[in-house]
Amino acid sequence: SSLVTRSLHVGFLLALTFLIYPAFNSAGRLSRITAGDWLLAIGAFALGTYHWVFEAELIQRSGDPSNADLVVGTLLVALVFEAARRILGLALPIVCGIFLLYGLFGQHLPGDLAHRGYGVDQIINQLSLGSEGLFGIPTLVSATYIFLFILFGSFLEHAGMINLFNSLALGTVGHTKGGPAKVAVISSALMGTISGSGVANVLTTGQFTIPLMKRFGYSGVFA
């Protein structure tokens, strides 16, 4: 089902994150994959299979999570926080953490800032046991469309298609005024015929066109 697909996708991406991004990347700190990273990666993927293994049970007790559901959901949320910290730094986890604390303790705030109060089970159920929260629409789009675009874009890059696109654009408009920028536009358009993902475009044709524009005097921001 859709929820199983989303859960496996999140588990797979969490596992990749813990194997690609070290816990600490500063000088003198961890810069390679450790045993802890392997354990986190294996644990994250194992948690991602929970919705697959217990799909029928989760449907039957929807809205009334068991203790095991709450433990798995809590661990999954914690792993997502750690993965976000590794990739993006502390800012996003801190902001999300503040909102989670508001959900847990907001009923104690004064005046209009207060809400009716939510239990831990309600919050974990919303975040990690249904098709909202971690498994919302963005995750569905990532699992069904963006993932495929990036995957096949990578295949095409290693097969030489990206070089063909860049060479065709360079040979067509590279000698004209503003040629590097035109090369970027044309090669991106050609890439768009096989991948609708802007991220995939930047990671493929952008590796050639952005340095090309900088080399000819365009600012980094414009490139």
N, C-alpha and C positions, 0 to 999 in steps of 0.2 A: 504494500500500500504506500501511499504518498508519505505518511509519517515515517515508515520504515526507511524509505529512500533518504529522507532528510536526516534521520538519525545516523545512518551509516555514513552519509556524506560528512556530517559534522565530526564524527569519530575519526574518519580517515584524514580530514584536514587537521584535526588536533594532533594526530600522530605525526603527520608531516611537519607540523610546526615545531614540536618538541625535538625532532631529529634534525631540523634545518637551523633553527634559531637557538643559540646557547642561552643558558640561564642568565649569564652575565657576559657582556661583551666589552667591558672596559679593559684597559691595559692591566695586566697582572691578574686578571680573573679568568674564570672558565671560558675557553674559546673552542672547545671540542665537545663531541658527544660523550656524555658520561653514562655510567650505569643508571643513575637517577633519571636521565633523559629517556633512556630505553624503557625504564619502568613506567614513566609517565605516558610514553607513546603507546605502549602495549595496553596500559590501563585505560587510556582514552578510547582506543579502538574497541576494547572489550565492552566498555560502557555504551559505545555507539551501537552495539548489537543487542542491547537490552530490549528495545522496542520490537526487534525482529523475533527474538526468542519468546518473549512474553506478550506478543501482540494481542492474542485473544483475551488473556487475563486483564490487560490494561484497558481494553474496550469495555469489558464487563464491569469493572470497578471504576469507570471514568468518573472523575470528580470526588472519589473517595480513595485516595492513594494509600497503599500499605506502607509499613515501615521500610520495607526494602525499596519501594518506589521512591520514598523520600530520601533515603541514603544515596541511591543512584543519582537522583536529580540534584542533590546538593553537591555531590562530587563532580558532576558534569558542569555545573555552574562555576565551581571553583577552578576547574581545569580551563574553562573558557576565559576566566579572568586572568589566569597565569599566561595563557597563550596570547591574549591581547597585550599583556604587559611586555612579553618578549618581542612582539612585532612592533608595537606602537608606543611603548613607554608607559609611564605611570598615569598620565593625564586621564585617558579614557576609563581605565579601571576605577580610578578614584571617583570620577563623575557618576559612573554606573553604581558604584558602591554607596554613594550618598543617596541615590534614588531608592536602592534596595533598603537602606536603613530607614528612609522615610516611609516605605511601605510597611516595615516592621514596627516602627515606633511613632509614626506620624499622628496617631490618635492622642498622644500626650502633648502635642503642640497647642499653643493658645489660638483661640478665635478661628478665623476662616482657614488657617493653615492646617487645622486638624482634619482627619478623616475618620470613618467609622471603625477602622481597625481591621487588619487582615492577619490571619494565622500563618504560621510558617508553612503549613501544609498547602494553604491556598496559593502562596507565592511560588513555592516549588512546583506545584501542579501547573500553574500558569506558565512558568519559565521553561520547564523541561519535560513535561509529560503530555503535552497536547500540541496542536498545530499553531500555537502562538509562541511568544517568547523566542527561545533559541531556534525553534523550528518554524518560524513564520515565513511569510511570502519571500523575503530576500533569500532565505536558505533554499526554498523550493526553486527559485530562478537559478541560483548558483548550481544546484545539483542537476538540473535538467537542461539548461542552456549554456550558461557561461563555461561550465566545466568542459562541455563538448567542444565549444569554440576554441578554448585555450589548448585542449588536448590535440585537436586536429591542426591547429595553427602551429603547434610545436612539431608535429609530424612533417608539415609542409616546409617549415624552416630548415629542418635537417635534411629534407629531400632536395633543397636548393631552390624552391619556388620563390622564397623571399628575395634571394639574390637576383632571380630573373625579373621580378617586379621592379626592384631598384635599378637594375641595369637598363630595363626598358624605359623607365621614367627619365633616367639620366641621359640616355641617348636621344630622347625626344625633346626635352626642354632644358637639359643641363647647360647648354651653351647660351641660353637666352638671358635677358636681364631678370634678376630675381630667380635665377634657375634653381638654386638649392631649395627655396621654399616651394617652387612649383613641383620639384621632384618629390618633396614630402607629400604634397597634396595628391599627386597622381599615384604614387606608390601606396598611399593609404587607401585611396579609392579602389585600387586593384585588390588590396588586402580585404577590403570590405565586401568584395564579391564572394569571398569564401568564409569570412568571419565577421559577424556583426558586433563583435566585442571590442570596445575601445581599449580595454586593458590589453587584450591580445595584440592589437595593432601597435601599441606603444612598445610592447615587449619584443616585437618582431621587426617591423620596418623602422620603428623609432630608434633602434640600436644603430642604424646607419644614418637616417635622415637628420636626427637631432644633432649629433656631432658634426655632420656636414654643414648644417646651417650655422653653427657656432664658428666653424673654421672660416667661413666666408663673412664673418663680421656681425651676424645676427646676435642679439642679446639672448642669454640663456632663457629668460622668461618667455620671449617671443618664440624661440625654437621649441 
